[in-house]
Amino acid sequence: MNPPEQLKSILEAALLAAGKTLSLEQISRMFAEGGEPDRESLRDALDALQKDYEGRGMELKQVASGYRIQVRADYSLWVSRLWEEKPARYSRALMETLALIAYRQPITRGEIEEIRGVAVNTYIIKTLMEREWVRVVGHRDVPGRPSLYATTRVFLDYFGLRSLDGLPTLAEIRDLEEINRELDLREDAPPAGPEGIPIGDDTTLSVEDGPRDDDVVEGSDDTGQAHAVGLPNNLNSEE
């Protein structure tokens, strides 16, 4: 059995070396068989490590898939300048579609179109599924049996959430512009990520109902962290 301070140092080293989210199961596999700490000891060590990072440029963050060490979003403006790549760009239509799926899941494409008042471009759904933010969880028992969409653990990890309960409430959301200001998803705002670093390409999604220049919002790429937006309703946990 490792002493608490040594265990905390082992976990810190592992999380820094991994450079990604690690689950408790993955962390447990680092130890020799019969010598692995119990879950309570691991959580205690992670809690202690989290406190050690308070007030520093980095933080220990728990998300849906486990734990990761990341640069605090407050410092992303400076850290992002270390990278020349531009952050990925997402249309208003894609963000609104993702928000509706997050808050109204499970939801069909037709229901999304009814709420938004415009057709959902096939490319938007394809992009959300390719990024593994959204998946098909079943089919509505109506003629045509349309697919039901819901968010994934990858979505929760990307947006820095432990569960859907962490989404903003309706009272916190007034309009998309206010959301973009709050969540640093505007074109003129620095993106926030698990490492506070915008690693991505220049992808601007082309959709049938837009976007205009002011309809494009920015986010970080696969290693990035942002926050979802939309109209809360029917918060159901995925998996």
NUPA-70828 format. One record per atom (N, C-alpha, C): x, y, z. Coordinates in steps of 0.02 Angstrom, whole numbers, padded with zeros to 5 digits, always signed. Each point is the difference from the previous one (the first is absolute). Last residue first. Example, Ala and Ser with C-alpha at 12.3 -4.5 7.8 and 13.67 -1.06 7.14 Angstrom:
// NUPA-70828
+00642-00112+00354+00042+00059+00003-00039+00055+00037+00015-00286-00004-00045+00059+00000+00045+00060+00000
//
This chain:
// NUPA-70828
-01287+00339-01046+00037-00057+00024+00001-00003+00076-00088+00223-00062+00018-00048-00052+00043-00054+00031-00199+00166+00112+00070-00018-00002+00011-00053-00053-00192+00197+00004+00010-00072+00012+00074-00016-00007-00183+00216+00016+00070-00016+00008+00007-00074+00019-00193+00164-00084+00009-00072-00003+00074-00021+00005-00018+00244-00052-00060-00039+00006+00020-00073-00002+00109+00270-00043-00002-00059+00043-00068-00033-00001+00132+00141-00191-00060+00007+00040-00010-00061+00043+00245+00102-00094-00063-00023-00026-00058+00012+00047+00294-00044-00022-00050+00053+00004-00067-00027-00024+00263-00090+00104-00057-00006-00044-00048+00058+00011+00274+00003+00032-00061-00014+00036-00058+00001-00047+00281-00063-00012-00045+00057-00007-00061-00016+00042+00268-00096-00068-00056+00001+00047-00041+00061-00013+00195-00167-00145-00027+00062+00029-00057-00010+00047+00137-00148-00151+00022+00002+00069-00030+00058+00038-00053-00035-00230-00017-00061+00037+00022+00000+00072-00007+00242-00098-00008-00062-00037-00009-00059+00048-00086+00258+00049+00063-00035-00008-00014-00067-00032-00151+00217-00054+00010-00047+00054+00067-00033-00010-00176+00220-00098+00061-00039+00002+00001-00047+00059-00200+00116-00170+00031+00002+00066+00060-00046+00001-00177+00139-00183+00051-00051+00010+00031+00010+00069-00166+00141-00110-00031-00061+00023+00051-00055+00015+00034+00223-00097-00011+00005+00072-00033-00061+00028+00046+00016-00232+00064+00010+00034-00010+00001+00076-00184-00135-00118+00029+00063-00018+00064+00007+00040-00090-00248-00064-00005+00056+00046+00022+00065-00032-00186-00155-00068+00051+00047+00023+00067-00034-00006-00196-00119-00051-00033+00059+00027+00049+00050+00027+00071-00208-00098-00048+00028-00047-00031+00065+00026+00252-00074+00067-00067-00025+00011-00050+00037-00043+00280-00053+00058-00044+00031-00049-00069-00031+00008+00226+00034+00170-00052-00043-00025-00046+00038-00046+00264+00025+00055-00061+00038+00009-00056-00039-00032+00271-00047+00080-00064-00025-00022-00057+00048+00017+00254-00003+00021-00040+00059-00015-00071-00019-00018+00157-00144+00174+00009+00025-00068-00047+00059-00010+00127-00093+00238-00052-00017-00047+00014+00026-00069+00053+00028+00277+00033-00040-00050-00052-00020-00050+00030+00176+00215-00041-00012-00059+00038-00039-00052+00014+00009+00281+00037+00009-00062-00044-00014-00059-00024-00033+00249-00006+00070-00016+00030+00017-00067-00026-00219+00099+00065+00030+00009-00002+00074-00013-00199-00106-00013+00028-00036+00057+00071+00023+00014-00135+00186-00121+00006-00072-00011+00028-00034+00061-00110+00246-00126+00021-00033+00061+00004-00074-00012+00021+00239-00163-00033-00064+00015+00027-00029+00065-00015+00269-00061+00045-00058+00000-00036-00063+00017-00119+00210-00130+00017-00022+00068+00046-00060-00004-00111+00118-00184+00052+00042+00027+00020-00020+00071-00170-00116-00125+00058+00002-00043+00056+00040+00031-00171-00119+00167-00002+00050-00053+00063-00003-00042-00061-00129+00202-00003-00033-00065-00006+00050-00057+00007+00010+00260+00060+00013-00038+00000-00039-00066-00178+00019+00173+00037-00063-00009+00062+00008-00043-00152+00183+00053+00011-00036+00064+00047-00058-00009-00070+00122-00190+00042+00042+00042+00019-00037+00064-00149-00106-00145+00066+00002-00029+00047+00043+00042-00226-00006+00060+00032-00064+00014+00071+00001-00026-00134+00182-00050+00019+00002+00070+00036-00065+00019-00087+00012-00216+00055+00047+00007+00024+00004+00072-00191-00131-00054+00063-00031-00020+00059+00047+00007-00207+00031+00165+00006-00004-00072+00070-00024-00017-00088-00028+00223-00048+00047-00028+00002-00001-00076+00072-00153+00237+00007+00007-00072-00053+00048-00027+00020-00081+00228+00066+00027-00014+00009+00016-00074-00198-00101+00088+00005+00067+00030+00067+00033-00015-00044-00226-00064-00034+00048-00044+00007+00071+00027+00196-00161+00072-00073-00005+00003-00030+00053-00046+00245-00131-00029-00033+00060+00025-00076-00009+00000+00153-00219+00027-00019+00048-00052-00033+00061+00031+00071-00203+00118+00045+00057+00000-00016+00051-00054-00109-00213+00029-00023+00046+00053+00043+00062+00002+00048-00189-00139-00043+00050-00030-00028+00049+00051+00235-00110+00058-00065-00028-00019-00041+00056-00032+00226+00035+00050-00003-00067+00030-00064-00035-00020+00139+00195-00145-00056-00015+00044+00006-00070+00029+00128+00143-00177+00021+00005+00069-00054-00015+00050+00003-00012-00249-00028+00060+00030+00014+00005+00075+00077-00187-00123+00021+00058-00040-00024+00065+00032-00069-00208+00095+00071+00013+00011+00022+00064-00036-00220-00075-00036+00008+00024+00069+00073+00018+00014-00049-00099-00208-00029+00067+00005+00011+00029+00069+00058-00222-00032+00049+00043-00033-00024+00073+00001-00144-00168+00077+00050+00017+00050+00054+00045-00030-00232+00017-00123+00044-00054+00021+00045+00022+00057-00264+00072-00112+00071+00016+00007+00038-00060+00029-00224-00023-00158+00018+00020+00068+00075+00013+00002-00230-00058-00183+00068+00020+00013+00010+00021+00073-00169-00162-00170+00002+00042+00060+00073+00015+00016-00136-00071-00243+00052-00011+00050-00006+00049+00057-00216-00081-00149+00058+00044-00003+00049-00013+00058-00209-00125-00115+00045-00015+00055+00064+00043-00003-00209-00021-00145+00067+00018-00022+00054-00014+00052-00242+00032+00093+00015-00017-00070+00068+00026-00022-00007-00036+00255-00048+00034-00044+00016-00021-00071+00121-00029+00231-00049-00049-00023-00058+00036-00036+00273+00064+00026-00067+00020+00022-00051-00047-00030+00257-00072+00053-00042+00026-00053-00069+00017+00029+00275-00019+00098-00061-00037-00012-00039+00032-00057+00212+00080+00077-00015-00042+00058-00064-00040-00009+00213+00141-00139-00069-00024-00006-00013-00048+00057+00182+00207+00017-00010-00068-00025-00074-00016-00005+00205+00216+00040-00070-00022-00005-00002-00072-00026+00205+00112+00030-00038+00039+00049-00071-00026+00005+00191-00067-00149-00023-00043+00055-00031+00040+00057+00082+00064-00226+00038+00024+00058-00018-00040+00063-00114-00047-00198+00071-00014-00013+00043+00023+00058-00230+00050+00004+00011-00072+00012+00073-00018-00013-00069+00221-00041-00009-00014+00072+00014-00073+00015+00001+00067-00227+00057+00027+00037-00004-00015+00074-00182-00061-00138+00059-00041-00016+00061+00024+00040-00197+00127+00012-00007-00063+00037+00061-00044-00011-00003+00196-00126+00004+00016+00071-00004-00063+00043-00030-00010-00236+00070+00006+00019+00008+00015+00075-00214-00006-00107+00026-00067+00014+00072+00003+00024-00171+00204+00039+00044-00025-00052+00029-00067+00021-00236+00103+00077+00067-00015+00026+00042-00030-00055-00217+00179-00018+00024-00068-00011+00070-00008+00030-00169+00178+00111+00036-00009-00064+00023-00072-00005-00110+00090+00195-00037+00031-00054+00033-00003-00068+00048-00083+00239+00042+00052-00030-00037+00036-00057-00110-00180+00113+00018+00051+00050+00039+00057-00033-00058-00185-00133-00061+00033+00021+00015+00056+00050+00175-00141-00072-00021+00046-00054-00062+00038+00020+00075-00168+00144+00049+00056+00000-00021+00052-00051-00122-00197+00006-00016+00041+00058+00047+00060+00005+00040-00162-00167-00061+00037-00015-00020+00046+00057+00181-00149+00029+00019+00055-00045-00062+00043-00016-00008-00130+00231+00007-00017-00071+00020+00062-00040+00048-00074+00270-00038+00043-00045+00013-00021-00072+00034-00066+00291+00013-00016-00070-00047+00039-00046+00086+00151+00125+00012-00070-00017-00044-00048+00040+00031+00252-00004-00064-00032-00014+00007-00074-00014+00187+00150+00051-00052+00017+00048-00065-00038-00010+00195-00032-00144+00023-00005+00070-00057+00010+00049-00039+00031-00232+00010-00071+00015+00019-00008+00074-00019+00217-00079-00066-00032+00003+00006-00074+00016+00199+00123-00035-00033+00020+00062-00068-00034+00008+00120-00030-00201+00032-00036+00055-00034+00016+00066-00069+00122-00187-00021-00071-00007+00028-00041+00058+00068+00223-00015-00070-00003+00021-00026-00072-00004+00217+00043-00078-00002+00007+00072-00072-00004+00026+00037-00005-00234+00026-00061+00032-00006+00005+00075-00062+00189-00125-00047-00055-00011+00024-00064+00033+00139+00191-00001-00055+00008+00048-00048-00059-00007+00247-00052-00079-00055+00045-00017-00050+00004+00056+00270-00046+00023-00063-00034-00005-00056+00050-00014+00290-00042-00011-00055+00048+00001-00065-00038-00012+00269-00050+00103-00055-00020-00045-00056+00051+00008+00247+00088+00052-00051-00046+00027-00053-00016-00051+00257+00056-00071-00062+00035+00019-00049-00051+00028+00278-00011+00004-00061-00025-00030-00060+00040+00024+00226+00029+00082-00018+00040-00059-00066-00022-00031+00103-00006+00265-00019-00041-00058-00022+00046-00057+00061+00082+00215+00055-00045-00014-00013-00041-00063-00158+00152+00100+00047+00032-00046+00061-00042-00014-00174-00057+00159-00019-00015-00069+00048+00031-00050+00018+00039+00237+00026-00065-00020-00015-00014-00074-00086+00199+00100+00072+00002-00007+00027-00067-00026-00231+00020+00037+00018+00055-00045+00075+00001-00012-00101-00149+00160+00001-00024-00069+00021+00054-00049-00037-00002+00250+00066+00013-00029+00005-00022-00073-00197-00029+00138+00018+00070+00012+00066+00018-00035-00088-00225+00012-00025+00040-00057+00020+00073+00007+00152-00195+00108-00063+00035+00015-00019+00044-00060+00141-00225-00030+00012+00070+00013-00068+00033+00013+00029-00262+00056-00007+00047-00055+00018+00070+00022-00021-00287+00062+00032+00062+00021+00000+00046-00060-00178-00210+00065+00054+00025-00042+00028+00064+00031-00186-00233+00039+00036+00058+00024+00054+00021-00050-00239-00140-00049+00052-00007+00050+00031+00066+00020-00188-00039-00156+00041-00060-00010+00055-00008+00052-00156+00191-00002-00039-00062-00002+00043-00063-00002+00124+00202+00109-00052+00002-00052-00033-00069-00003+00176+00162+00166-00036-00063-00009-00055+00011-00051+00249+00128+00051-00071+00004-00017-00029-00070-00006+00218+00159+00100-00021-00070-00009-00075+00001-00010+00179+00207-00061-00051-00028+00045-00010-00073-00015+00183+00233-00038-00029-00063-00021-00052-00023+00051+00120+00201+00034-00018+00005-00071-00032-00064-00027-00027+00062+00263+00056-00007-00046-00026+00004-00072-00134-00003+00207+00038+00062-00003+00059-00002-00047-00078-00232+00079-00040+00060+00010+00044+00062+00000+00072-00236-00012+00000+00042-00060-00041+00064+00007+00013-00169+00172+00068+00026-00010+00003+00048-00059-00199-00120+00047+00009+00057+00046+00069+00031-00009-00048-00195-00120-00042+00054-00025+00008+00063+00043+00102-00199+00069+00036+00030-00056-00038+00059-00028-00104-00127+00166+00056+00037+00029+00040+00035-00054-00173-00142-00068-00029+00059+00034+00056+00044+00029+00061-00206-00092-00019+00046-00053-00030+00064+00029+00052-00175+00148+00062+00028-00028-00015+00051-00054-00181-00119+00091+00029+00044+00051+00062+00035-00026-00099-00165-00135-00040+00062+00001+00027+00049+00051+00101-00212-00009+00013+00037-00062-00038+00067+00000-00041-00149+00175+00066+00029+00007+00018+00042-00061-00201-00122-00005-00005+00055+00049+00067+00035+00008-00015-00196-00136-00030+00059-00032-00003+00060+00047+00194-00177+00045-00072-00005-00009-00028+00066-00028+00253-00086-00056-00039+00033+00053-00074-00011-00012+00191-00178-00081-00036+00059-00022-00041+00030+00057+00142-00204-00011+00026+00060+00034-00036+00063-00019-00046-00221-00089+00002-00011+00072+00024+00061+00038+00075-00011-00246-00057-00038+00024+00008-00016+00074+00116+00220-00096+00009-00072-00005-00060-00035+00030-00033+00245-00107+00031-00032+00058+00003-00076-00009-00104+00152-00156+00071+00018+00004+00036-00039+00055-00239-00008-00046+00040-00048-00038+00074+00017+00001-00168+00143+00098+00012-00060+00041+00046-00049-00035-00076+00193-00115+00050+00017+00051+00018-00061+00041-00172-00020-00157+00064+00007-00034+00056+00015+00050-00218-00006+00083+00020-00067-00020+00068+00002-00035-00106+00201+00061+00028-00034+00059+00024-00070-00018+00005+00172-00200-00051-00024+00046+00033-00032+00060+00092+00202-00168+00010-00068+00023-00056-00018+00048+00065+00197-00207-00041-00023+00056+00015-00073+00016+00199+00138-00110-00070-00011-00017-00038-00022+00062+00242+00025-00018-00024+00056-00039-00071-00008-00023+00176-00142+00127-00053-00023-00045-00023+00056-00046+00158+00044+00172+00030-00039-00054-00053-00021-00051-00069+00115+00194+00040+00044-00041+00030-00038-00059-00119-00123+00159-00046+00044-00036+00038+00048-00045+00125-00144+00141-00037-00038-00051-00045+00044-00042+00117+00093+00184+00047-00018-00054-00037-00036-00056-00121+00049+00195+00016+00061-00036+00045-00015-00060-00051-00176+00145-00058+00019-00040+00013+00063-00040+00164-00072+00151-00006-00049-00054-00057+00020-00047+00029+00123+00198+00052+00016-00050-00003-00047-00059-00144-00042+00181-00020+00063-00032+00051+00019-00054+00049-00184+00135-00055-00016-00046-00022+00063-00038+00159+00025+00170+00030-00033-00058-00054-00016-00052-00071+00090+00204+00037+00050-00038+00032-00030-00062-00119-00148+00150-00043+00050-00033+00038+00050-00043+00109-00242+00033-00019+00053+00046-00040+00053-00038-00006-00254-00087+00040+00061-00005-00023+00052+00051-00005-00281+00000-00042+00060+00000+00044+00062+00000
//
